[in-house]
Amino acid sequence: MLGLTHRLVRLLLIALAGFAFNARADEISEVQRMYYAGQATAAMQRADDYLATHPKDAQMRFLKGVMLGDAKRNPEAIALFQKLIEDFPDLAEPYNNLAVLYAGAGEYAKARATLEQALRTNPNYATAHENLGDVQAALAVQSYARALKLDPSSVTVPPKLALARQLIKHPNPSSGSTPAIGDKPGEAK
């Protein structure tokens, strides 16, 4: 009889865990739905309410960071992604999104280092590779511009500078534009 009781308790725990997972997934889906339906304030409030009772939920925290970044609340988004990285150092996506925020602020060296950490965490993370290329192109623009300022008579630097600027202007030749943070959580470009 004791064995049956243990099996029933295990089944009940499995069922409760499944319920908790489904409830969590439903809540995250609802916040995403609201956000992408243009209800950003309500979505943020719902995320905050959820995080008040589930403060360690990485996925909801990540989603909130994306929403903060989209809302141009960059200091808050940066702090959130930094804390998320501290709590979950094996997740590559927070590094990627943090790097995008750094790059948006012109902090390309920090962005590069953060993207390199994302790639150490997940070497197959294509979006981080693409973002690293964009950051390196921005660093190239800075270097070529500095070289041209130091030697205005250079004939080799101007074409390189123009090419690097063209890369930044149209980093994705097939679309001509780059999605903003939050177009797809974890896929900031």
Secondary structure, 3 states (H helix, E strand, C coil): CHHHHHHHHHHHHHHHHHHHHHHHHHHHHHHHHHHHCCCHHHHHHHHHHHHHHCCCCHHHHHHHHHHHHHCCCHHHHHHHHHHHHHHCCCCHHHHHHHHHHHHHCCCHHHHHHHHHHHHHHCCCCHHHHHHHHHHHHHHHHHHHHHHHHHCCCCCCHHHHHHHHHHHHHCCCCCCCCCCCCCCCCCCCC
